[in-house]
């Protein structure tokens, strides 16, 4: 039986649809909606009216859960996750997830506390991410590295080598999980290789949302080839 979920993505994102279409099993079907943002503010939250309308449209498709795949949006307002999830659920009738929360919950579900953040974001945004995960989830961010992308288009043009090289520079034994925020950064097909190379779990934005969606839909069958999070399927 095919299960259906919604994916809300910024209008500039060109990665999520490719990763989910190519890597997810045919029994797990994503339905996409795009969100606009104000001009000149690449990492700020999407328009509230778009979030409301597109959540309603996904609700019309009777999706079982909705994931907002825009991690940076959660980093600028302390109550953003709660407000966004309420907006999504009120308009769709489905349980809602933000990618920023999904990442933190995934780290905790793996029993970890000490992480490194490697991201295409600017130094300012990754600094906000460090604060978010330390204050919201009680995690200890031991290292960060930002690639300095100025907008989503620049993020989509980066390669997995950027993350591999950054992991090699900052990794050390006390880091328990390597975290890669950024929904437009192609990562999912590389997670298993990174975990073998660095011998620890790797969590990325698009991967964490799928894990959280599967939990919300009570899907407990492991998925091969996309990292430890999908093999173990720990509960949040």
C-alpha positions in Angstrom: 0.0 0.0 0.0 1.3 3.4 -0.9 1.5 6.0 1.9 1.3 9.7 1.1 3.0 12.7 2.8 3.4 16.4 2.0 6.7 18.3 1.5 6.6 22.0 1.8 9.8 23.5 0.2 11.0 27.0 -0.6 10.4 27.9 -4.3 14.2 28.0 -4.9 14.7 24.4 -3.7 15.8 22.1 -6.5 17.0 19.2 -4.4 14.2 17.7 -2.3 12.1 16.4 -5.2 15.1 14.8 -6.8 16.3 13.1 -3.6 12.9 11.8 -2.6 11.8 10.7 -6.0 15.0 8.8 -6.7 15.8 7.4 -3.2 12.5 6.7 -1.4 10.7 3.4 -2.0 7.6 3.5 -4.2 5.4 2.8 -1.2 6.3 6.2 0.3 5.1 9.0 -1.9 5.8 12.7 -1.5 3.5 15.4 -2.7 5.2 18.8 -3.1 4.2 22.4 -2.6 6.4 25.5 -3.0 6.6 28.5 -0.8 7.6 32.1 -1.7 9.9 34.4 0.2 10.4 38.1 0.3 13.1 39.3 -2.2 16.6 39.7 -0.8 16.1 37.6 2.4 17.3 34.1 1.3 17.4 32.4 4.7 14.3 34.0 6.3 10.9 32.1 6.8 8.6 31.7 3.8 5.5 33.8 3.4 2.8 33.0 6.0 0.0 33.2 3.5 1.8 30.7 1.3 2.3 28.4 4.3 -1.4 28.5 5.0 -2.6 28.1 1.4 -0.1 25.3 0.4 -0.8 23.4 3.6 -4.5 23.5 2.7 -3.8 22.2 -0.8 -1.8 19.3 0.6 -4.6 18.6 3.0 -6.9 18.3 -0.1 -4.6 15.5 -1.3 -5.3 13.7 2.0 -1.6 13.4 3.0 -1.0 11.7 6.3 1.8 14.1 7.5 3.5 17.3 6.3 7.1 18.2 6.6 8.3 21.8 6.2 11.8 21.4 4.7 13.3 24.8 5.4 15.7 24.5 8.4 16.9 28.0 8.4 13.4 29.4 8.9 13.3 28.0 12.4 16.5 29.8 13.4 15.3 33.4 13.4 12.2 33.3 15.7 12.0 31.4 19.0 8.4 30.3 18.5 8.6 29.7 14.8 8.4 25.9 15.0 5.3 25.9 17.2 3.5 28.6 15.1 4.4 27.0 11.7 3.3 23.5 12.8 0.0 24.9 14.1 -0.6 26.7 10.9 0.2 23.6 8.8 -2.0 21.3 10.9 -4.9 23.8 11.1 -5.0 24.1 7.3 -4.3 20.5 6.3 -5.6 18.4 9.1 -2.4 16.4 9.2 0.4 16.2 11.8 3.2 18.7 10.9 7.0 18.6 11.2 9.7 21.2 10.7 13.1 20.1 9.5 15.0 21.9 12.2 13.1 20.1 14.9 13.4 16.8 13.1 17.2 17.1 13.1 17.3 17.8 16.9 14.8 15.0 17.6 16.8 12.5 15.4 20.1 13.3 17.3 18.3 12.7 20.6 16.6 9.5 19.4 20.1 8.1 18.6 21.0 8.8 22.2 23.6 11.5 21.3 24.3 14.9 22.8 27.6 16.1 21.2 27.4 17.1 17.5 29.2 18.9 14.8 27.4 21.2 12.4 28.6 21.3 8.8 26.5 23.4 6.5 26.4 25.4 3.3 25.0 28.3 5.3 26.7 31.6 6.0 28.6 32.0 9.3 25.8 34.0 10.7 23.2 31.3 10.0 25.2 28.4 11.2 25.8 30.4 14.4 22.1 30.7 14.8 21.8 26.9 14.2 24.4 26.3 17.0 22.3 28.4 19.4 19.1 26.7 18.3 20.3 23.2 18.9 22.0 24.0 22.2 19.0 25.9 23.6 16.1 23.9 22.2 17.6 20.4 22.4 20.3 20.7 25.0 22.9 19.5 22.5 26.6 20.4 22.7 27.9 21.7 19.4 31.6 20.9 19.5 32.5 22.2 16.0 31.0 24.1 13.1 32.0 24.7 9.5 30.0 26.9 7.1 30.5 26.9 3.3 29.4 30.6 3.1 26.6 30.2 0.6 24.7 33.4 0.1 21.4 31.9 -1.2 19.7 28.7 -2.0 21.0 28.7 -5.6 24.6 28.6 -4.3 23.7 25.7 -2.0 22.2 23.6 -4.8 25.5 23.9 -6.7 27.7 22.5 -3.9 29.0 18.9 -4.1 29.3 16.2 -1.5 33.0 16.8 -1.4 32.4 20.0 0.5 30.9 18.1 3.4 33.4 15.2 3.2 36.4 17.6 3.4 34.8 19.5 6.2 34.1 16.3 8.2 37.7 15.4 7.8 38.9 18.7 9.1 36.7 18.9 12.2 35.9 15.4 13.2 37.3 14.1 16.6 36.3 11.1 18.8 34.1 13.1 21.2 31.7 14.2 18.4 28.9 11.6 18.4 26.9 12.7 15.3 27.8 14.8 12.2 24.8 17.0 11.3 24.4 18.7 7.9 21.5 21.2 7.9 20.3 22.6 4.5 17.5 21.2 2.4 18.8 22.3 -0.9 22.2 20.6 -0.3 22.3 17.2 -2.0 23.2 14.7 0.8 20.9 11.6 1.1 22.8 9.3 -1.2 26.1 10.0 0.5 25.0 9.5 4.1 25.8 5.7 4.3 29.3 6.3 2.8 30.0 9.2 5.2 29.0 7.0 8.1 31.4 4.2 7.0 34.2 6.7 6.5 33.8 8.5 9.8 32.3 5.7 11.8 29.5 7.7 13.3 25.9 8.6 12.4 25.3 11.4 9.9 22.0 13.4 10.0 20.9 15.7 7.2 17.8 17.9 6.7 16.0 15.9 4.0 16.8 12.5 5.7 15.6 13.7 9.2 12.3 14.8 7.7 11.6 11.4 6.2 12.5 9.7 9.5 10.1 12.0 11.3 7.4 11.6 8.7 7.7 7.8 8.9 7.2 8.0 12.7 4.2 10.2 12.4 2.7 7.7 9.9 3.6 4.8 12.1 5.9 3.2 9.4 8.4 1.0 11.1 10.1 -0.8 8.3 13.8 0.0 8.0 15.1 1.6 4.7 18.5 0.5 3.5 21.3 2.6 2.0 20.5 6.0 3.7 22.2 5.7 7.0 21.8 4.4 10.5 18.7 6.6 11.2 16.7 4.5 8.7 18.2 1.2 9.8 17.4 1.6 13.4 14.3 3.8 13.2 14.6 5.0 16.8 11.5 6.6 18.3 11.6 10.3 19.0 
